[in-house]
Amino acid sequence: MKTEKKVLFILKKRQSSHTGYASVSSGLLNSARFVSDMLNKNGIESNLVEVQDNNCIDREVSKYRPTHVVIEALWVVPSKFEVLTKLHPNVQWIIRLHSDISFLANEGIAIEWIYEYLKYDNVKISANDWETNFNFELLTNKEFVYLPNYYPVGFFNINHPKPFFRKVLNVGCFGAVRPLKNQLIQAVAAIDFADTYKKKLRFHINTQRIEGRGEPVLKNLRELFENNTRHELVEHGWLSHNEFIDLVQRMDIGLQVSFSETFNIVSADFVNNNIPVVTSNEVDWVNPVFYANPSKVESIVSRMKRALFSSVFKLNFLNKISLWYYSFKSERIWTKYFS
């Protein structure tokens, strides 16, 4: 008799406004919710819960009785699976990574825990990035599961381009403050761009989450704008997704020219709301015409010009097509895995 699949996504509840990788971020929560909703739409029963810590997992699994449990990010102590796999021997556990190897290098427990997880027969690891998955398979000689991000694209979202003759330029460079996010050079590029076109820059960032020794990054950003008083650094807290979308829709352009990414839900939010965005080639679903060199100010400025001036609607619509195609493939991968 065929067993119907039931998938439970478990995330660690954020404990405070100043959190690390092991805690639930708004992006991580939204990412899991998008996938869970997509599975339900495809007839695969799915649910999502947030818990305080490791000790709450057994209760939620006993209550929902899933066939598969997806643990989002690295926060469950590996030894916990010694207990969980015995209590729930028929459950397939999946630890889902949302970072590539260069980012995981900043997490002191990452490699140790990954090897520990692999000791359990009913525990698999999934990177949401194909290359990271492949590299870990070569490294460990174990099979990893490729389960990419999914984003519900809205083709009928209407947000018209802002008139460029306005005196203020709003640039959104959102996400946790951390070195690999590369906010400082993007701020320098945005100032250069605004000065060229004689505009006041309002450079928008999130400052409620500082990760991976990001404190010096934030300090330097603040110093940059204190010494460029014509322009303004606008600091936002961590918002709900609906609140964040409202903020995105007020931007003229987004910058996500990071050194390390796997999917980048912030870029997807910009694209889905028809706001131009410039990224590095780390955000590989974005159309390459919007890729900038993360180390070069002039490259970022050049791509900002392209995004804002060159057949704006047509070029940026290419990004929406790319995002839709990425999600279409992702939907097929997830539904095939649980079919």
Secondary structure, DSSP 8 states (H G I E B T S, - for coil): -----EEEEEEE---SSS--TTS--HHHHHHHHHHHHHHHHTT-EEEEEEESSGGGHHHHHHHH--SEEEEESS-S-TTHHHHHHHHSTT-EEEEEE-S-HHHHTT-TTHHHHHHHHTTSTTEEEEESSHHHHHHHHHHHSS------------TT-------TTSSEEEEE--S-B-GGG-HHHHHHHHHHHHHHTT-EEEEEEE-S-B-SS-HHHHHHHHHHHHS-TTSEEEEE----HHHHHHHHTT-SEEEE--S--SS-HHHHHHHHTT--EEE-TTSTTS-GGGB--TT-HHHHHHHHHHHHHSSHHHHHHHHHHHHHHHHHHHHHHHHHHT-
